[in-house]
Amino acid sequence: MMRGLLIAFEGLDQSGKQTQTERLRDGLVEAGRQVRLLSFPAYETPIGTEIRRALEGTREWGADVMQLLYIANRYEARPLIERELAHGTILVCDRYMASSIAYGESQGLDASWLRDVQRHLPQPDLTFLLDIAPDVSARRKAADRDKYERDLALLARVRESYLRQAAADGWVRLNADRDRGAVAADVFNAVKPLL
């Protein structure tokens, strides 16, 4: 049996994460692999429901509680992730561990604490940073932006954290302010050596 892989897509809102996760899934299925898409936060869980309330402004939590909720939401999925990886499935995630580090760090939380509290989660084999500037994010989605999406100064700090994280091994940084097909081709070329 082929080994499973965990591939994460990170980046600001509207950077193309959902588009690229779906395109990668399609390419991997065409190549004969079993693939499952995951998206975080997973709003259908009890913790995900609480996250949605906070993002909509009906609940008010501090930055530390919000990041712990996001992390707990991923821990809710840990048994599923471990089971799928053990069966050789390639899991493609729209956001994963690095999001909590980027958004938490941008709000003054300690990045090493955010990494440490996630150490028992399955670690990604590869993480893509779909890099766009905050103004590009705002231009791509003008209406119905949540409280994070409306704060361009916060998004600039989030991007800085992502750029720092993407300097580590296991990351691929791609300019996502270009043709989607070109980005998808770069993604697939980066994943091919792991197959």
C-alpha positions as CSV (number, residue, x, y, z in Angstrom):
1,M,0.0,0.0,0.0
2,M,1.2,3.5,-0.8
3,R,1.8,5.7,2.2
4,G,-0.6,8.5,3.0
5,L,0.4,12.1,2.8
6,L,-0.7,15.2,4.6
7,I,-0.5,18.3,2.4
8,A,-1.6,21.7,3.8
9,F,-2.4,24.9,2.0
10,E,-2.0,28.2,3.9
11,G,-2.3,31.8,3.0
12,L,-4.6,34.8,3.5
13,D,-8.2,34.6,2.7
14,Q,-8.9,34.7,-1.0
15,S,-5.4,33.4,-1.8
16,G,-6.9,30.5,-3.7
17,K,-6.6,27.7,-1.1
18,Q,-9.9,26.1,-1.9
19,T,-9.3,26.3,-5.7
20,Q,-5.8,24.8,-5.3
21,T,-6.9,22.0,-2.9
22,E,-9.6,21.0,-5.4
23,R,-7.2,21.1,-8.4
24,L,-4.6,19.1,-6.6
25,R,-7.2,16.5,-5.5
26,D,-8.4,16.2,-9.1
27,G,-4.8,15.7,-10.4
28,L,-4.0,13.1,-7.7
29,V,-7.2,11.2,-8.4
30,E,-6.4,11.2,-12.1
31,A,-2.9,9.8,-11.1
32,G,-4.7,6.9,-9.3
33,R,-4.4,8.1,-5.7
34,Q,-7.1,8.1,-3.0
35,V,-7.6,11.7,-1.8
36,R,-9.7,13.4,0.8
37,L,-10.1,17.1,1.2
38,L,-10.2,18.7,4.7
39,S,-10.9,22.3,5.6
40,F,-10.3,24.0,8.9
41,P,-12.0,25.3,10.7
42,A,-14.6,22.5,10.3
43,Y,-17.7,24.4,11.2
44,E,-19.9,21.3,11.4
45,T,-18.4,20.2,14.8
46,P,-19.4,21.6,18.2
47,I,-16.1,23.5,18.4
48,G,-16.5,24.7,14.8
49,T,-19.9,26.1,15.7
50,E,-18.4,28.2,18.5
51,I,-15.7,29.4,16.1
52,R,-18.3,30.5,13.6
53,R,-20.2,32.4,16.3
54,A,-17.0,34.3,17.2
55,L,-16.2,35.1,13.6
56,E,-19.7,36.4,13.1
57,G,-19.4,38.6,16.2
58,T,-22.0,36.9,18.4
59,R,-19.3,35.6,20.8
60,E,-16.3,37.5,22.0
61,W,-13.1,35.6,22.9
62,G,-9.6,36.7,23.4
63,A,-6.9,35.8,20.8
64,D,-5.6,33.0,23.0
65,V,-9.0,31.3,23.4
66,M,-9.7,31.7,19.6
67,Q,-6.5,30.0,18.7
68,L,-7.1,27.2,21.3
69,L,-10.6,26.7,19.7
70,Y,-9.0,26.5,16.2
71,I,-6.4,24.0,17.5
72,A,-9.1,22.0,19.3
73,N,-11.0,21.9,16.1
74,R,-8.1,20.2,14.4
75,Y,-7.7,17.8,17.3
76,E,-11.3,16.8,16.8
77,A,-10.2,15.6,13.4
78,R,-7.0,13.8,14.6
79,P,-8.5,10.3,14.7
80,L,-9.9,10.7,11.1
81,I,-6.5,12.1,9.9
82,E,-4.5,9.3,11.5
83,R,-6.9,6.6,10.1
84,E,-6.9,8.0,6.6
85,L,-3.1,8.4,6.5
86,A,-2.8,4.7,7.8
87,H,-4.9,3.6,4.8
88,G,-2.7,5.4,2.3
89,T,-5.0,8.4,1.6
90,I,-3.6,11.7,0.6
91,L,-5.2,14.4,2.8
92,V,-5.2,17.9,1.3
93,C,-6.1,20.6,3.9
94,D,-7.4,24.0,3.3
95,R,-5.6,25.5,6.4
96,Y,-3.9,23.5,9.0
97,M,-1.5,24.1,11.9
98,A,0.4,27.2,10.5
99,S,-2.8,29.3,10.4
100,S,-3.0,29.3,14.2
101,I,0.7,30.3,14.4
102,A,0.2,33.1,11.8
103,Y,-3.0,34.5,13.2
104,G,-2.0,34.0,16.8
105,E,1.4,35.6,16.4
106,S,-0.2,38.5,14.6
107,Q,-2.2,39.2,17.7
108,G,0.7,39.0,20.1
109,L,0.7,35.3,21.0
110,D,3.9,33.3,21.3
111,A,4.6,31.3,18.2
112,S,6.5,28.6,20.0
113,W,3.5,28.1,22.4
114,L,1.2,27.7,19.4
115,R,3.6,25.2,17.8
116,D,4.0,23.3,21.0
117,V,0.3,22.9,21.7
118,Q,-0.1,21.3,18.2
119,R,2.8,18.9,18.5
120,H,0.5,15.9,18.9
121,L,-1.3,16.5,15.6
122,P,-0.1,14.7,12.5
123,Q,2.5,16.9,10.9
124,P,2.2,17.9,7.3
125,D,4.5,16.3,4.7
126,L,4.3,19.5,2.7
127,T,2.9,22.9,3.3
128,F,2.1,25.4,0.5
129,L,2.0,29.2,1.2
130,L,-0.2,30.8,-1.4
131,D,1.2,34.2,-1.0
132,I,-0.8,37.3,-1.8
133,A,-0.7,40.8,-0.3
134,P,-3.6,41.9,2.0
135,D,-4.9,44.4,-0.5
136,V,-5.3,41.6,-3.1
137,S,-7.3,39.6,-0.5
138,A,-9.5,42.6,0.1
139,R,-10.0,43.2,-3.7
140,R,-10.9,39.6,-4.3
141,K,-13.7,39.6,-1.6
142,A,-15.3,43.0,-1.1
143,A,-18.4,42.0,0.8
144,D,-19.2,39.7,3.8
145,R,-15.7,39.8,5.2
146,D,-15.4,38.5,8.8
147,K,-13.6,40.5,11.5
148,Y,-10.2,39.2,10.5
149,E,-10.7,39.7,6.8
150,R,-11.6,43.4,7.4
151,D,-8.4,44.2,9.3
152,L,-5.7,44.9,6.7
153,A,-3.0,45.7,9.3
154,L,-3.7,42.4,11.0
155,L,-3.5,40.6,7.6
156,A,-0.1,42.2,6.9
157,R,1.2,40.8,10.2
158,V,-0.4,37.4,9.4
159,R,1.4,37.4,6.0
160,E,4.7,38.3,7.7
161,S,4.3,35.3,10.0
162,Y,3.5,33.0,7.1
163,L,6.6,34.3,5.2
164,R,8.8,33.5,8.3
165,Q,7.2,30.0,8.6
166,A,7.6,29.3,4.9
167,A,11.4,29.7,5.2
168,A,11.5,26.3,7.0
169,D,11.9,22.9,5.3
170,G,8.8,21.3,4.1
171,W,7.3,24.5,2.7
172,V,6.8,25.8,-0.8
173,R,6.0,29.5,-1.3
174,L,4.1,30.4,-4.4
175,N,3.0,33.7,-5.8
176,A,-0.8,33.3,-5.8
177,D,-1.5,36.6,-7.5
178,R,-1.3,35.0,-11.0
179,D,-3.1,32.6,-13.3
180,R,-4.7,29.7,-11.3
181,G,-3.6,27.2,-13.8
182,A,0.0,28.2,-13.4
183,V,-0.2,28.0,-9.6
184,A,-1.8,24.5,-9.9
185,A,1.0,23.3,-12.2
186,D,3.6,24.5,-9.7
187,V,1.7,22.8,-6.9
188,F,1.5,19.5,-8.7
189,N,5.2,19.6,-9.7
190,A,6.1,20.1,-6.0
191,V,4.0,17.2,-4.9
192,K,5.1,14.7,-7.6
193,P,8.4,13.8,-5.8
194,L,6.4,12.7,-2.7
195,L,4.2,10.3,-4.6
